Amino acid sequence: MFDEKKTTAPHWSVGADQEQSSHIFDKTSISDRNTDCNGLFGDSRAFAPESDRSIDSGRPLTVAEQLQIYHDAKQLKTVTMSELYEKVFQTRPPVIEGLLYPGTYLFAGAPKLGKSFLMMEFAYHVATGTSLWGFPVRQGTALYLALEDEQKRLQERLYRMFGTDCTEHLHLATRADSLSGLLIDQLERFVRDHPDTSLVIIDTLQKIREAGADQYSYANDYEVIARLKEFTDYTGICLLLVHHTRKQQADDKFEMISGTNGLMGAADGAFLLHKDKRVSSEAVLDISGRDQPDQSIYLKRNEETLVWDLEKAESESLPPIPDPILDALAGMLSGEHPDWCGTATELAEVLKTDLKPNKLTMKLNINASRLWNEYGILYENTHTHNGRQIIFRREEKEA
């Protein structure tokens, strides 16, 4: 597709991590479990963590409940290093592998540069599950809040870009409440009604933020993104927040994003679309995120369909450090024996490692995401009627 030495964009499976929930492992036979990615990574798309939920029965809180909430708020919740190593976190699957991951991201560019067309391209490919620029796409419902458009314009844009190839998994809206109003409630309701939602696009930030004299302060910018990030953290979706750039140039292109550093400080990352010449059909999409390598994707706009096509992609590619134990585990689960279940002591004997069983368990807990991302191995460490068991299952990951 392009020169692999300099221009390959690796397929990094990174993003917001979540701890395995106990209800994921309610069956003793791992072979009977659902192989869909939602099943693998927990039922977390529609509900906040239990500690963050309010009582939603509709009745007023009792005095005792209010006192308990006040008492809990005064306590600093901590976890020891040992307790942390006992936890197993699984990386939520990417939306577009190597490109879009769960979390809250800014998508910035100058006005009238073609951001909305690129957003529509993202949404359509996620909704249809078709690869984009060679990047594998995990199919899911996409919600596009085109708050600066009208339905007629959206209809014309979609037809010009994709013809009559329609999908029921792409939802569009031209109106939504503000962030200070019911926007989060609206998004939560949509995710509950469409539990396979993987991408939400808000076009634009200005349309949802509350008015106020201090709206461009660092504190306000940070709070805006933090509230949206809280939503994506517990739903596990990717949210793209379309925004504008300022006219002033900067040594760091991401400093051109309009507003204060509070926006970038709270977001999981940012996409920046820019051109050398405004009349040019070529553009560069720069990507920077907390948990993914920086990338520069060179695009060219199809003058007939207005779809952005890939010219080349450049990325800082850092090969993973080899791990003999993980490699041996992958070899053990290949071929006709993709499953394994046993104790840490039994596993240490099979792998012929000098690691003590408790140290081996810690290593596996810490590398649960790597086992899945690099080897396609689902790892569980759970209690059964026979005591604590380690369970592996090797799977073919979805494209």
Sequence and secondary structure as in RCSB ss.txt:
>XXXX:A:sequence
MFDEKKTTAPHWSVGADQEQSSHIFDKTSISDRNTDCNGLFGDSRAFAPESDRSIDSGRPLTVAEQLQIYHDAKQ
LKTVTMSELYEKVFQTRPPVIEGLLYPGTYLFAGAPKLGKSFLMMEFAYHVATGTSLWGFPVRQGTALYLALEDE
QKRLQERLYRMFGTDCTEHLHLATRADSLSGLLIDQLERFVRDHPDTSLVIIDTLQKIREAGADQYSYANDYEVI
ARLKEFTDYTGICLLLVHHTRKQQADDKFEMISGTNGLMGAADGAFLLHKDKRVSSEAVLDISGRDQPDQSIYLK
RNEETLVWDLEKAESESLPPIPDPILDALAGMLSGEHPDWCGTATELAEVLKTDLKPNKLTMKLNINASRLWNEY
GILYENTHTHNGRQIIFRREEKEA
>XXXX:A:secstr
   HHHH       S EEE  GGGG  S GGGS  SHHHHT S SS   GGG    SSS   HHHHHHHHHHHTS
     HHHHHH  EEE   SBTTTB SEEEEEEE TTSSHHHHHHHHHHHHHHT  BTTB B   EEEEEETT  
HHHHHHHHHHHHTT   TTEEEES    TTTTHHHHHHHHHHH TTEEEEEEE GGGTS   TTTTSHHHHHHHH
HHHHHHHHHH  EEEEEEEB SS  SSGGGGBSS HHHHHHSSEEEEEE SSTT SEEEEEEEESSS  EEEEEE
E TTT  EEEEEEEE        HHHHHHHHHTSTT  EEEE HHHHHHHHT  S HHHHHHHHHHTHHHHHHHH
 EEEEEEEETTEEEEEEEE     
